[in-house]
Amino acid sequence: MENKILNVGVISCSGMATGHMKGVINNPRAKLVAVCDIDFEKAKKVAAERGVEKVYADYRELLAQPEIDAVIIVTPDQLHREMAVAALEAGKHVLCEKPLALTREDCKAIADAVKKSDKKFMVGQICRFTPGFVAAKNFIDAGEIGELMFVESEYAHDYENILKPGVWRYDPLRNGVVGGGCHAVDLLRWIVGDDPIEIKAYSTKKIFKDLPYDDTHIAIMQFPNNVIGKVFVSISCKRNYTMRSVFYGTKGTIICDNTSGEISVFRDTFPGLSEGGKIFEKNALNCTVPVQYKVNIANHNAVAEFEEFCRIVLDDLPVKTTVYEGAKTIAACHAIVEAAETGKTVVPDYNF
């Protein structure tokens, strides 16, 4: 871009949206120039606190502003298709919060709009920017735990105080797997570096009995290269929020969580530990005592996410979390729901 400063508008003034605003404000190559929310009083308050002059209640008015280069969409999932397509057609680069959309039709519509546009489109799969998960990915890609054989993650988040009839999370299309569990599904896809080729799943509903969808799911996935995966999703479990994840390799294991300040790495050898120039190999102690690495707890690291988005736009770099990455995560989530409802093994359809 010629100006080398990315002028950004944020659609929504929710708590999550203000996290994205922080990412823009903290970036020296970007400027927050506009905010929007249907609650105009909230929008004016958020704008005043951040020194933003342009405030809108209608996102279409924001998109009409020629000085805005890019928008961040942080609205309820049901609105992503409408807003993402409109933003691309208005000539804006787009960072869209996960999940990309709730239905296959909406994902396809956004993908089609991206094809027609020359603008960058990035899906906010935030777990790919969580420091503990990033460290685990780096260890795995470097071969620190050998070849992956089993990976598991969970999305355990009690929605009791935020799940009420009439609110957007109550929508049957926005079930726990698609709306929140997509975090764990996308994390495993990213860690493995491939898509599950078939899925078996089970579900239950013992707590939120009036909910129009099951509140707890477990899925078993078969990945290519004979890697097995497991995802647990519960939006009703009585515990603290967690995305505890474990990655098992042929030479070691990694245990991490987006709520923990350290990750534990078990290896069959301690790198660099030697006696007389000979490395101790396959010592039983090595496999039972972890090396613990300190990491920042930034489980919604919108600052790092926006930093990458800004770099992608200004330096014309390829997008990693493309519209197709977001769509394939949703396809896997839909397969989990279908497998649980039908009792059958489901092969996800990744063609968008």
N, C-alpha and C positions, 0 to 999 in steps of 0.2 A: 504493500500500500504506500502511496506517495507521502501521506502525512506521517506515517510511522507511529501514530497515536491512535489507538482503537477507541472510538466513541461508542459507549455501550448504554443500552437501555435495559432495565430489568422489569419483566412483567410479573407482578405479584410483590407484595410487601410482607409476606409471611416470615416466620422465623427462619425457615430455610432460605428464603430469598435474601434476607439480610446477610446471611452467611456468604452468599454469592456476591452481594454488594461489597462486602469486605475484601473479597478476592480482587474485585476491580479496583477499589480504592487503594489497596496495597501495591498494585502493580504500576511501576513507573511508565509503562508503555501503554497505559489505558486510562480512560476517564469515564466516570459515571456521569452521564449527562441527562438521564431521564429515568423516572420510575412510574409504575402504573399499578393500580389496584382498584377493584370495583368499590371498595371501601375508601372513598376519596379522602375522608378525614384521616384515616390511617396513612394513606399515601402521602398526604401533605406533611404529616408529623415525621414520617421516616425520611422524606426528602429534606426537611428543615434540619434534622439532626445530622445529615450528611452533606449539607451544602449543595443540594441539587435543585436547580431552578425549574426544570420542566417536570410537571406532574400531571398525570392523566388518570381518568377513571375508565377510559375505553382504550384497549390495547391497539385498536385500529388507528387512533389518533397518534399514538406513539410511533407506529410503523410508518406513518405518513411523513415523519420528520426526516428530511434529506441528510441532515448532519449525523444521524445515527448510523453507524457502520454495522453493528451487531446487536443482537438481543439475547437475553437469557430468559428462557421460559421455565417458570417455577410454579406453575398453576396446577390444580388438580388434574390427574391423569386423563380424565375424560375430555379435557380441552386441548390436549397436546396436538392432535391432528389439525384442528381448525387453525390454531395459532401458528404452528410450525409451517404449514403450507402457506398461510398468509404472509408470514415473515419472509420466506424464500421468494415468493412472488413479488414482494416489495423490495427485493434486492438486498436483504440483510443476511449476514452470517448468523448462524444459530447454534447456541448451546442449549440443548433441551434436557431437562431433568429426566431421570429414569422414573418409571418404565417408559420406553419410547411411546407406547400407546397400549390400550387395553385389548384391542381386537386385532385380528390378522388383517382385516380390511383397512383399518386405520394405519397400521404399520406399512402396508403396501402403498397407501395413498401418500404417506410422507416420503417413502423411498422413491416413488415416481416423481414427486416434486423436487427431490434432491437431484435426480437424473436430469431434469430440465433446467436446473439452476447452475450457475457458475460460482455459487457461494459455498463456503465451508459449512458443514453440518456435523455437529459432534453430540453424542449422547452422554449424559452425565452419569456414567457408571462409577460412582464415587469410590467403591471398594478398590478399584485399580489405583487409587491415590492414597489409600490408607497406609501409613508407614510400615506397620507390621506385616501387612500383606505384600507390600512392595519388597520388603526385605526377604520374605519367604520366596517370592517369585525369583528374585535375584539368586538366592542360594540354589534353588531348583534348576534354573537355567544354566548355572555354573557347574552342575553335576555334583553338588555337595552331598546329596542324599541318594545318588545313583539314579536309576530309572524309576519313574513313578509307577506304583501298582494299585494304590487305593487312595482316594481323596474324599474328604467329607467336610461339610460346612453346615452351619445352622443359622436360622434367623429366628431367634426367640425374643419376642417383644410383646409384652402385655398391653393390648389396646383398650383395656377396660375404661380408661378415662378419656379416650378420644374416639371411641366407636359408638356412635349414637344413631338411631334411625333418622334418615333425612340428610345426614352428612355424606360427603362424597366417598368416604371409605366404606360406607355401608352398601354401595352399589355391588350387585352380584358379579358384575364383570371385573370389579376391582377386589377380587378375593385375595386372601393372604399370600398365596403363592405368587400371583402376578404383581401385586402391589408392593409387597415387602420381600417375599422370598426370592424375587428376581435378583436381589443382592447376592444371595448365596449361590444361585444358579450361575449368574454371570461370573462370580469369583472362580468357581470351578472350571468353567469354560476357559477363562483366562489362564489359570494356573496350569491346566493340562495342555492348553494351546490347541484345542480341538473341540468339536461338538459331540454331545452324547448321541449315539446312533439308535439306542432304544431305551425305553424307560418303563419301569414298573412302579406303581405307587399305591399307597393306602391313605385313608383319611378318616377323621372322626370329629365329633362335635359334642363335647360333654360339658362345656362351660357356657359359651355364648349360644344357647339353644335356639334363640329366636333369629339368629343371624341367617341370611339367605344362602350361606355357603359354609362348608366345613371350616372349623377354626384351626385344625391341626393336620398336617400332612407329613408323610415320609416317603421319599422316592429313592429308588435304586437305579443307577444309570450305568450303561455300558458305553465306554468311550473306545475310540480306536486304539490300536496297539495294546489291547488287553488291559486297559486301565478301568477299574471299577470306581464308581462314585456314589455318594450318598448325600442327600439333602434333607434336613429336618426343618420344617416351618411350623411355628405356632404363634398365633397372635393372641392367645388366651392363657398361655402358661404363666404360673405364678412364680416369677423369678425376675432378677434384674436383666435388662437388655443385654444381649450378647450375640456375637457372631463367631463363637469359638470354632476353629477350623484345624484339621489335622491332615497332614500330607505325608503319606508313607511311601518311601522309596526302597530300593533294593539295598542301599547302604546306609540308610538313616531315616529319621522321622523329624518333622517340624510341627510344633504345636504353637498356635498363635490365636489372638483374639483382637478385635478392633477396640476393645475396652481395656486392654492390658498394656503396660509400659515395657513389656519385654516379650521376646519370643524364645522358645526353647528348641534347641537343635540337638538331636541325638545322632551320633555317627558311629560307624563300626571302627573308625580310627580317629584319633585326635590329630588334626593337621599340624604338622611341624613338631610334634612330640616325638623325640628320638633319643636313643642311647647309643653312643658310639657310632653315630651316623645312620643307625637303623631305625626305621619308623616302627613303632609298636602297631601291629595289625591284629584286628579282630579280638582285642582284649575284651573279655566279658564286661568289665567295668565301663568301657567306652559306650556300650549299648544301653546302659542303665543310668548313666549320669549325664544330664544335658549340659550343654554350653548355653548360657543365657545371654542374649543380646538386648541391650536397651534400645527402645524405639519411642518416638513421640506418640502420644495418644491423640490422634486427629482422625476420629472415625467418620467425620464428614468434612474432609479436607478440600473444601471448595476453593481455598486459596491456591493450592497446587493444581487443582483441576482447571481453574481459570488461567493460571500461568501457562499451561500447555495449550489451551484454546487460543490465547492471545498470540503465542508464538506461532501456532499453526496458521493463523490468519495473516499476521504481519510478515512472516517469513515464507509464506506460501508452502507450508510443509504438509505432508499427507496426514489425514485424520486416522487415528488408531481406533477409537471407539466410534466407528462409522454408524450410519443409519442401519446397515446390515448387521453389525454386531448387536445393536439394540434389538433389532427384529428377531434375530436368531435366539437371543436370550428369552424373548417373549414366546417364541415357538416352543422352546424347551419347557417353559412354564405351563403353557397350554397343554403340552403332552402329559405333564404331571397331573394336572386336573382331570384330563380325560382318562388317564390310566386309573386314577383313584375312583372315578365315577363308574367306569365300565368293568373294572377288574381285569382288563386286558393289558398286554404289553403294547406300548405305542411307539411307533417310529415317527419322530418329529419331522415336520416338513419345513425345511430351511429355504425354500425357493420363494424369493420375494421380487 
